[in-house]
Amino acid sequence: MIDILLSAFLLSLVLLGIHSYYGLHIIRRGIIFTDLAIGQMAAFGAAVSIFFFHAHYLYIISLIFALIGASLIAITAKKNISHEAFIGLVYALGISAAVILLSKSPRGTEDFQKLLASDILFVSYHEVIKTAILYTIIGLFLFFIVDKTKGVLHEFLFFLTFAITVTSSVNLTGVLVVFSILVAPAYIISFFRKSFCQKLIGAWIIGTIINSIAIVISYYMDFPTGYTIIALYSLLGIIIATIKKQMLLSNDTLTECMQNNNKK
């Protein structure tokens, strides 16, 4: 039992470490569904691999499709009047094309479910170590190279590394799990005014707690691990957003009352 839970927990930490960084940047840029669109394009590539090549060259083909999606989003970032709508169309293309291809596969439904959210309880330590090494290299590249560039080069390198990261994560956990781990911790911590580094550490702490709870619940309750992670992240994000909204409304009401009293 410990080995199963530990490998899943370690993988969730590896994913959280790099995706929280991207999540904060994605939220700051206001393109929330970018990772969902790129992840779904990677899943489209995986469907192409499954349908045409019997799952051979899966990673390479997924990466190519993810890079195409990332390139389209990067190119249109400052030219499209409704960039979020464009990102939505990229996502719609990816998911519809994947469904069309997998509908002709003998194991289409099972393969599609795995692309959305897979069970990470049985991930091997080899996969965890390999992913940790890859994301460490990407993290160092982001810190020492990408963060010191500007303009077109910065956008190109950012989305290039993002596509590589998302492709690797989607193949391990599925599109929706990647989206949840990337967006939810960053979204929750963004309600609090802190520096980028403080937000990043906060996102890691929140994500670690949620990942741990979700993995334990899924194991003991025999729930699908991926969807348990998605549900808990989504629930917490909704609760925090609702509480913060009510607090803001209360503060506005209090301020308005004080202003009215001062006028009297």
C-alpha positions in Angstrom: 0.0 0.0 0.0 2.8 2.4 1.0 4.6 1.9 -2.4 1.4 2.5 -4.4 0.5 5.7 -2.5 4.1 7.0 -2.4 4.8 6.7 -6.1 1.5 8.5 -6.9 2.3 11.2 -4.3 5.8 11.7 -5.6 4.5 12.0 -9.2 1.9 14.6 -8.1 4.7 16.6 -6.4 6.8 16.5 -9.6 3.8 17.7 -11.7 2.9 20.4 -9.1 6.4 21.8 -9.0 6.6 22.8 -12.7 2.9 23.3 -13.4 2.4 25.8 -10.6 5.0 28.1 -12.2 3.2 27.9 -15.5 -0.2 28.3 -13.8 0.8 31.7 -12.2 2.0 33.0 -15.6 -1.1 31.7 -17.4 -3.4 33.4 -14.9 -1.4 36.6 -15.1 -1.6 36.6 -18.9 -5.4 36.0 -18.7 -5.3 32.9 -21.0 -6.6 30.4 -18.5 -7.5 27.7 -20.9 -4.2 27.6 -22.7 -2.9 24.5 -21.0 -6.3 22.8 -21.6 -6.1 23.6 -25.3 -2.4 22.5 -25.7 -3.1 19.4 -23.6 -6.0 18.5 -25.7 -3.9 18.9 -28.9 -1.4 16.6 -27.3 -4.2 14.1 -26.7 -5.2 14.6 -30.3 -1.7 13.6 -31.3 -1.9 10.6 -29.0 -5.2 9.6 -30.7 -3.4 9.8 -34.1 -0.7 7.6 -32.7 -3.2 5.0 -31.4 -5.3 5.0 -34.5 -2.6 5.0 -37.3 0.5 3.6 -35.6 -1.0 1.3 -32.8 0.4 3.7 -30.1 3.9 3.7 -31.5 5.8 7.1 -31.5 3.1 8.3 -29.1 5.2 10.9 -27.3 6.7 12.3 -30.5 3.4 12.7 -32.3 1.7 14.1 -29.2 4.5 16.6 -28.8 4.3 17.7 -32.5 0.5 18.3 -32.1 1.1 20.2 -28.8 3.7 22.4 -30.4 1.3 23.2 -33.3 -1.3 24.2 -30.7 1.2 26.2 -28.7 2.5 27.9 -31.8 -1.0 28.9 -32.9 -1.7 30.4 -29.5 1.6 32.2 -29.3 1.3 33.7 -32.8 -2.2 35.0 -32.2 -1.5 36.2 -28.7 -1.3 39.9 -29.6 -3.2 39.8 -32.8 -6.5 38.2 -32.0 -9.2 40.5 -30.6 -10.6 37.6 -28.5 -7.7 35.4 -27.7 -9.6 33.3 -25.2 -12.2 32.4 -27.9 -9.4 31.4 -30.2 -7.9 29.1 -27.5 -11.3 27.6 -27.0 -11.5 26.8 -30.7 -8.1 25.1 -30.5 -9.4 23.0 -27.6 -12.6 22.2 -29.5 -10.6 21.0 -32.5 -8.3 18.8 -30.3 -11.1 17.1 -28.4 -13.5 16.6 -31.4 -10.7 15.2 -33.6 -9.6 12.8 -30.9 -13.1 11.6 -30.4 -13.6 11.1 -34.1 -10.4 9.0 -34.4 -10.9 7.0 -31.2 -14.5 6.2 -32.2 -13.1 3.9 -34.8 -10.7 2.2 -32.4 -11.7 -1.1 -30.6 -10.7 0.4 -27.3 -11.8 3.9 -28.2 -13.8 4.7 -25.1 -11.1 3.4 -22.7 -8.4 5.2 -24.5 -10.4 8.5 -24.5 -11.0 8.2 -20.8 -7.3 7.7 -20.2 -6.5 10.8 -22.2 -8.9 12.8 -20.0 -7.8 11.5 -16.6 -5.9 8.3 -15.9 -5.2 6.4 -12.7 -1.8 7.5 -11.3 -1.9 5.1 -8.3 0.0 2.5 -10.3 2.7 4.7 -11.9 6.2 3.3 -11.7 9.1 4.8 -9.9 10.9 4.8 -13.2 8.3 7.1 -14.7 8.5 9.4 -11.6 12.3 9.7 -11.8 12.3 10.2 -15.6 9.7 12.9 -15.3 11.4 14.6 -12.4 14.7 14.8 -14.3 12.9 16.2 -17.4 11.1 18.9 -15.4 14.2 19.8 -13.4 16.0 20.5 -16.7 13.0 22.5 -17.9 12.8 24.4 -14.6 16.5 25.4 -14.8 16.1 26.4 -18.4 13.1 28.6 -17.5 15.0 30.2 -14.6 18.4 30.8 -16.3 17.3 31.4 -19.9 13.6 32.0 -20.5 13.0 34.5 -17.7 15.9 36.6 -18.9 14.6 37.0 -22.5 11.9 39.4 -23.8 9.6 39.9 -26.7 9.1 37.2 -29.4 12.0 35.1 -28.2 10.5 34.9 -24.7 7.1 33.9 -26.0 8.6 31.3 -28.3 10.7 29.7 -25.5 7.9 29.9 -22.9 5.3 28.1 -25.1 7.9 25.6 -26.4 8.8 24.5 -22.9 5.1 24.7 -21.9 4.2 22.3 -24.8 6.9 19.8 -23.8 5.8 19.9 -20.2 2.1 19.5 -20.9 2.7 16.7 -23.4 4.7 14.7 -20.9 2.1 15.3 -18.1 -0.9 14.5 -20.3 0.6 11.1 -21.3 1.0 10.3 -17.6 -2.2 11.7 -16.0 -4.6 13.0 -18.7 -5.7 16.5 -19.9 -8.1 17.4 -17.1 -5.7 16.4 -14.3 -3.0 18.5 -15.8 -5.4 21.4 -16.1 -6.5 21.1 -12.5 -2.9 20.9 -11.1 -1.8 23.8 -13.2 -4.7 26.2 -12.7 -6.3 25.5 -9.3 -3.4 26.1 -6.9 -2.3 29.2 -8.8 -5.9 30.4 -9.0 -6.5 30.0 -5.3 -3.3 31.7 -4.2 -3.8 34.5 -6.6 -6.6 35.8 -4.4 -4.0 36.9 -2.0 -1.6 39.8 -2.7 1.9 38.4 -2.6 5.0 38.4 -4.7 5.5 35.8 -7.4 7.8 33.7 -5.3 5.4 33.7 -2.4 2.5 32.8 -4.6 4.6 29.9 -6.1 5.4 28.5 -2.6 1.8 29.0 -1.6 0.6 27.1 -4.7 3.1 24.2 -3.9 1.7 24.0 -0.3 -1.9 24.0 -1.4 -1.3 21.5 -4.2 0.7 19.2 -1.9 -2.2 19.1 0.6 -4.9 18.5 -2.0 -2.9 15.9 -3.9 -2.3 14.0 -0.6 -5.9 14.0 0.4 -7.1 13.1 -3.1 -4.7 10.1 -3.4 -5.6 8.7 0.0 -9.4 9.1 -0.6 -9.2 7.5 -4.0 -7.3 4.6 -2.6 -9.5 3.8 0.4 -12.8 4.7 -1.4 -11.8 3.0 -4.6 -12.5 6.2 -6.6 -10.8 7.0 -9.9 -7.6 8.9 -8.8 -7.5 11.4 -11.6 -11.1 12.5 -11.2 -10.8 12.6 -7.4 -7.9 15.1 -7.9 -9.9 17.1 -10.4 -13.0 17.2 -8.1 -11.1 18.3 -5.0 -9.1 21.0 -6.8 -12.3 22.3 -8.4 -14.3 22.2 -5.2 -11.6 24.1 -3.2 -11.2 26.7 -6.0 -15.0 27.3 -6.1 -15.2 27.6 -2.3 -12.3 30.0 -2.0 -13.5 32.2 -4.8 -17.0 32.4 -3.3 -15.7 33.3 0.1 -13.4 36.0 -1.3 -16.3 37.4 -3.3 -18.5 37.6 -0.3 -15.8 39.3 1.7 -15.3 41.9 -1.0 -19.0 42.5 -1.2 -19.1 42.9 2.6 -16.2 45.3 2.5 -17.8 47.4 -0.2 -21.1 47.5 1.8 -19.2 48.6 4.9 -17.3 51.3 3.0 -20.5 52.6 1.5 -22.2 52.8 4.9 -19.2 54.7 6.4 -19.2 57.1 3.5 -22.9 57.7 3.9 -22.5 58.3 7.7 -19.7 60.8 7.0 -21.9 62.7 4.6 -24.5 63.0 7.3 
